[in-house]
Amino acid sequence: MTFSIAEIMTAEPETLGVDDSLETAREMMSQRGFRHIPIVDGAGALAGLVTQSDVLAASASNIGSASDRPAAEVRIGEFMTRDVATVDERAELRDAAIYLQRHKYGCLPVVTDGRLRGIVTDSDFVGVAINLLEQLELSEPDDI
């Protein structure tokens, strides 16, 4: 039996655009507990990804920059990761998990037919592992 990414991904994730600000990304991450935000263009296609590390680095470099621009003036398009590894929603969970682990990624945006469909994170895979461990514990006979 195989399972697909569609079974564990967060469908229709919250996104931002390239013209949104560093301040907006920082607030979204802080208020909602996100560590990854897909960045989309006007047509809903994936344009990039902003991670918590990106936001921290952009905030730190902005503080010490000569321009001293407020975070509200720094656009996401200036610091986002543009070449993002993605996964199709029909891909097998095992393959995606191995890919995340090998490349030390925290997430993979889910793109199918050129459109952002969701996001799958390392936390989603931890949830799968916990579920499997619980099922194993329930299926073991009591030795008492």
N, C-alpha and C positions, 0 to 999 in steps of 0.2 A: 504494500500500500504506500503510495506517495502522496505528499501534501504539497500544495502550491503556496506561493507567496500571498495570493489573494486571501488565503484563510487566516493570516495573522497580521497583515498590513493594516495601517491606519488609512482608511479610505478617505479621499477628499480632505487631505490635511490643510491646515491653515497655511497660507502662503503670504509672501510679500512680493513687491515688484522692485526692479532695479532702481527706480527713482524714490523708493521709500528711504527713510533715514536710518542712520546708525542708532539714533535714540529710539526709534520705533522698534527696531529689532531687539535692542536691549530690554525695553519694556515688555515686549511680547514674551521673551525668554524668561524674564523675572516673574511676571505675573502668572504665566501658564506652565512654567516648569519645563519649557522646551530646551533642548540642546542643539536642535537642528531645524532650520527653516528653509524649505524649498523656495526658490525665487523663480517666478514665472513672468513671461512676457504677456502682452495684451491678448494673445490668442490662447493663453493657457498652456503654452509649451514651456518646458523646463529651460530656464536661462542660466541657472546656477544654484548654489547652495551656500547658506551662511550657517556656520557652526558657532557654538559658544566660544571656542578658541578664536575664531575670526573676529568676533565682537570684542573680546578682551584685547586682542592685538590691535585692532583698529582704535579702540578707546585709548590704549596706552600710547600709541603713536600720535594720536590726535592731541593728547594732552601736552606732549613735548614738541609738537610741530611749530614751525615758524609762523604758520598761518593762524594757529590757535582758533580754528573754526569750531563752533559749538557742534555737539553731536547731532543736533537737529539739521545741520547743514551738510553733513557728510552723507553721501548717497551710497546705498548698498552696492550699486554697480561698481564703486571704486575699490571695494575690498572683498567681494564675494569670490568663491571658487567657481570658475566657469566650466572647466572640463571635469564633469562629475560622472563617476561610474553610476550606472543605473541597472535596474533589473526589471524584467517583464513580469506582470502579475501571474502569468502562467508558469513561471520558472519553479523548479523544485526547491523546497525549503532547504534541503541538505546542501545543494549546490550553492545557494546564496549564503548560507551560514559559513561554509568553507571559504568562500570568497571574502566575506567580511573579516574572518579571522586571519587569513593569509595577508591581506592588505592593511589590516589594523584600522578598518573604517568603523565609524560608529553608526552609520546608517547607509541605506541605499534608497534613493527616490525610485518609485515604481512608475515606469513609463511604458505604456502600451499604445501602439499605433500612433506614436508621436505626441501623446498627451500625458500629462501627469495624472496618475490615477491614485497614488498613495505614497506612503513612505513606510519602510520597515527599518527598525532600529535594533541595536544589540540588546536593548531591554526587551524587545519583543521575543527574541530568541531565548533569553533567560526565562521568560514566562513559559515558553514551550518546554524548556528543560525542567522547570519546577513541576509543570503539569505531568510530564512523563515520569518523574520521580515519584510523585504522589500516586500515579496509577500502578507503578511497580510495587510500592509499599502496600497498596490495597490488594494486590493479587498474590502477595506472599502469604503462605499459611502462618498462623501464629505458632510459635515454638514453645509456648508456655504450658 
